[in-house]
Amino acid sequence: MPTEIFGDISHLTIEQDSTIEQIIYRSSEVQTFANVSGDQVHSNLKELGHLNCWTHFNGFSKSNCKILLELGISELYLEDILSTMSLPYMENHDYLIAVLKENVFSGSLESRNIGIILKGNHLITFSSKESDFYQRFLDKRFFHKKSKISREKAPFLFMALLDHFIEQYIKSFKKIKIDYYKLSEKLTKGENTHDTITAIIPHREKIQKGSFLLEKIDDELKDAIGEFKELDNLRYESLWDEIHENIRILNLKSHSLLDNFSNAINLSIAITSSKQNDTMMVLAVLSTFFLPLTFITGLYGMNFDPGSAFNMPELKWRFGYFFALSLMFISILIVFIFFRRKKWI
């Protein structure tokens, strides 16, 4: 394939430092090749190509892109992997390819991409940037003492990697869910401060964007099931259905948690409004108590001419002061009895 094809991806960010790992296996016989060169990749495939082979490109460089093109991978797929703007998808042309997000719950739609390609008995994986997902899978799945992956064909490895990604998504989701419950507990205890409320927003955004990406993955899995089964992999049908069911359940849980986030925010607003209503009620009660007192003091606080025939008789009355105080006390008592009967206090 001509090298001029690189002009189509020259506008994308390509890392200078990257590594290539290769695993060739059949049953219990597993050969691992670390930091291999392009020539070694082709040599291993030529000599051991009849076995199951997994080649992983950790990070990108121009030389790695060239190797992938020589392996028959379209430059259009390379562009999708390199561009963090691309959404997850699965497609079957001359080979089955899955483009996934390393973490759908990162809070950004532009998180790192991972590509998984199944081409006969050769599996190719590559990431847009250096990632540890490869090593995590090797430690927890491939080389685990109870693992049976090395005894299966490359299509099984393809599905095991998909399952590995879903497992990572579930772990990320659980972390966000735990954080949500901690914040929700603070809200239910009345700690609905501005910091607590604003802390919910980023978590909600992560779930919202993650849910959108999960729906995209779910749709792509539905479309790819038929194509995958055509590859004479009916014996893997139950595992494939399990993968699809897990992503569907995770998507449903994401929507449920989104609803919980909305309920938590509404609860916070309700608690705040309730506290404000209580405060307003106290102020209203106090105002009602002092309203008659204000009227009485205002009435007797007016200036009158003592020599006028239309003056207040209480001003010259010996018990006028005590009468005014008694009137104030009785007015407060009437208001208190009224509020008690209405059960407002």
PyMOL commands that set and color helices and strands:
alter all, ss='L'
color gray80, all
select helices_A, chain A and resi 3-8+38-48+62-70+75-82+133-142+149-151+154-188+194-229+234-300+313-315+320-341
alter helices_A, ss='H'
color red, helices_A
select strands_A, chain A and resi 19-26+29-33+52-58+89-92+96-101+113-119+122-127
alter strands_A, ss='S'
color yellow, strands_A
deselect
rebuild
show_as cartoon
